């Protein structure tokens, strides 16, 4: 567990805080201002609960059952029941980091003082996170409207000491046992609290924030692999000149071109060895890399704007306003988040596609400008990287299927009260798979391009210093260089880890300076 502490206040949080809590086990602490805001909003809810007039979420049923006024003696049962009945997820367990992000972001909204939840409930949420207790949440159960209902309900069930959860040792046990083992008293929910714990977009938002962190690394990594492939193919770096990109001023395009140019600085391979097979222009997958990578970067920036707005939001229904009103709203609808999750799956698929095209070009003796077939040691006896490209192609094909938008679908629920939903949770789940696949695709291009660069070096050509640094670091990480055929899966796995952990970027930056 990271001993870094994230303080939760009344006005949102940062993407960095989400990643720190979700992935690195940072501790969570409520600010005094948040505790005061929680107490003040709870006074408003208690006052409304004492009145005879029905107030949605406080003294009524929920969804299609909102017309029923609930008597005082049944309200605690009502709040327990909504959690129990909505904890109806099915399928495989969701990853620990996703559940921690889900819990932390729900706590962020609760701490805003707009939900009417008591301070002690918020403190219990923080205590569960700090104890390393992770509720068992399942893959299916959210339509991305009225929030991520089933996933959040499974988390709320743990706060009540019910259901199953994973302890810090990785063992799944009854939640009540885990709470007792860590000295945490289960909460007894009161008016509005059950509803407030499960009525948010926190799951899809948490997955968006983590996907953005991963994709930023992968886009920089893909700039590096594109440069390595250009170099191995004896391409020209003239297309990366800043003045060419200034006349089409998409920000991401300029950034990617600059990254590639810095990786290629000092190369003895680029643009000087085309006498035997003159080329006026390189193929699109080489020449247009900054345009494709850059458009993806601009999409990441837009998605980050949406994530930032959502991180600053208090998503609940109804909400407690500063003037004492408790008002219903539609802020739980996941459309803003769902759209960018789908958009990211599209650009990730296209980035994977262009990476694969460069890999295939490196392996094809008719298009590789003098490289051996499949980069094999003894072609015919050796198959080289032939099947590595098959694996990459299979991943790209799945990426294209994952790029089909989830947010274009809607299935009515709750007896047609909730008649248009976002499917944002589904968009987030498939994006996580897409990001995993993209890391593997970039890793295969890296493995092929570094082998090709080494073959060129063996012929007496001098790769760029940054390329040499990438090759050396990858080999040190366990992905071997050219030679006779061997068991290839371990090499590809080592390259995947190398890319995924950001070590490719870290390997070249001492030469290039910080890459964007």
HELIX and SHEET records of a PDB file:
HELIX    1   1 UNK A   15  UNK A   24  1                                  10    
HELIX    2   2 UNK A   32  UNK A   49  1                                  18    
HELIX    3   3 UNK A   63  UNK A   65  5                                   3    
HELIX    4   4 UNK A   72  UNK A   74  5                                   3    
HELIX    5   5 UNK A   75  UNK A   86  1                                  12    
HELIX    6   6 UNK A   96  UNK A  110  1                                  15    
HELIX    7   7 UNK A  119  UNK A  130  1                                  12    
HELIX    8   8 UNK A  149  UNK A  159  1                                  11    
HELIX    9   9 UNK A  175  UNK A  181  1                                   7    
HELIX   10  10 UNK A  193  UNK A  196  1                                   4    
HELIX   11  11 UNK A  202  UNK A  232  1                                  31    
HELIX   12  12 UNK A  238  UNK A  240  5                                   3    
HELIX   13  13 UNK A  242  UNK A  246  1                                   5    
HELIX   14  14 UNK A  251  UNK A  264  1                                  14    
HELIX   15  15 UNK A  284  UNK A  287  1                                   4    
HELIX   16  16 UNK A  289  UNK A  311  1                                  23    
HELIX   17  17 UNK A  335  UNK A  363  1                                  29    
HELIX   18  18 UNK A  373  UNK A  375  5                                   3    
HELIX   19  19 UNK A  386  UNK A  402  1                                  17    
HELIX   20  20 UNK A  424  UNK A  458  1                                  35    
HELIX   21  21 UNK A  465  UNK A  476  1                                  12    
HELIX   22  22 UNK A  489  UNK A  500  1                                  12    
HELIX   23  23 UNK A  503  UNK A  512  1                                  10    
SHEET    1   A 2 UNK A   5  UNK A   8  0                                        
SHEET    2   A 2 UNK A  27  UNK A  30  1                                        
SHEET    1   B 2 UNK A  90  UNK A  93  0                                        
SHEET    2   B 2 UNK A 138  UNK A 140 -1                                        
SHEET    1   C 3 UNK A 134  UNK A 135  0                                        
SHEET    2   C 3 UNK A 164  UNK A 166 -1                                        
SHEET    3   C 3 UNK A 172  UNK A 174 -1                                        
SHEET    1   D 2 UNK A 319  UNK A 320  0                                        
SHEET    2   D 2 UNK A 326  UNK A 327 -1                                        
END                                                                             
